[in-house]
């Protein structure tokens, strides 16, 4: 008989059927979380194309390619350079199309032209 509850818990967890059930429950939780995330994205109309187009827009703004607008959407005549923002958006785009480290889960890799 274990002297502490934690000792008994360790013994129970080592039983194959308990370990299997724990793994099953963890997998069910992960699948449910993924389902909820997808449903939320669908409700908000967030798609892969939406994310990519907005990252591209962010790059253009950060690289001074798009004029700064005021609160009413009118051009201000100003352009602001944001190297960190541009680099981060480019990094995320590169990951998504498989050019930089781990990216899209689609498993596609961009071909290099060297």
Secondary structure, DSSP 8 states (H G I E B T S, - for coil): --SSHHHHHHHHHTSHHHHHHHHHHHHHHHHHHHHHHHHHHHHTT--HHHHHHHHHHHHHHHBT-S--B-TTS-B-S---B-HHHHHHHHHHHHHHTTSSSS--TT--------
